Each structure stands twice: as C-alpha cells, then as structure tokens.
C-alpha cells in the first residue's frame, strides 16, 4: 500500500495527484474534506490494484453470478452509459467479463468470468486491508462516529 497521503503545512491531506484543494476552500467546507479524503484513498487503491473505482463498482454489480446489460449496470450505479460501455469493453478485452445474448430480446448480458471473479475477490481483499489499517488508526467509537457523520452527510437533502 502507498504511504499515507502527504499533508500540507496546515495539516490537510494532499490528494494523490499532488493538486490539493485550496486551503481557503478546505477551511470552511466539510464536503471538500470528504471529497479529498475519498479521492486520496481511491487514487491510492487504484494505483495499487490497477482498478479504477468505476471498474470496481461494475465488478461489484456482477457478483454472485449476476448477468446484466450495460444499461442496467449504468442505471444501478448512476453512471453515464458511455462510461460504463468503455469500462466494460476494456474488461472484456482483459478477460474479466464476457457478453452473451439475452434469452429474450437483443440485449447483451455481461457477466464475470472466472478471472473476473478472482480479480473482484482480490479487490475486496485489498479494500479490507485498508479498512484494517484504518481500524489501527481509529478507535471503534471513532469509526462509529465517522460512519454516523458520513451517513448524515450522505442523507442531506440538496
């Protein structure tokens, strides 16, 4: 795993791409801090595993033998169809996914190959390792508070 995200003089995390959110924005924005933390962790996981968050989410939707078409995957994830299409085409070329025609209609269903399932399991293992590292840094009550606060932020009516 990559070393912890570097911090600037004010103690704010610097994202993996070395372009921190300006301190004047971070100073007054909880949302910017949440975004920066997510981006930093996501980028480091992507660098380690070679798997973008988009690809990881797609692999997750196909767990347990699920077979879905690209439109269904895009809708489930709330992603643009084009983004999903490009990611799926790349994963098919890599042998992580296969397509087959649906029994009814013209839709092509996508599903994990054995290689794709093994790769998905590897990604889960790496995510769990990050969770374990976090559990070594934060106490159980701090994690519970963090989760409660993030849930509250996610539930905001905008």
MOKA-V278655 format. One record per helix or strand of 2 or more residues. SS is the DSSP state (H for helix, E for strand). FROM is the first residue (numbers start at 1). TO is the last residue. If there is no record, write none. Layout:
BEGIN
[[SS;FROM;TO] [SS;FROM;TO]]
END
This chain:
BEGIN
[[H;23;27] [H;30;49] [H;53;61] [H;63;65] [E;68;69] [H;70;77] [H;81;93] [E;97;101] [E;108;112] [H;114;137] [H;140;154]]
END
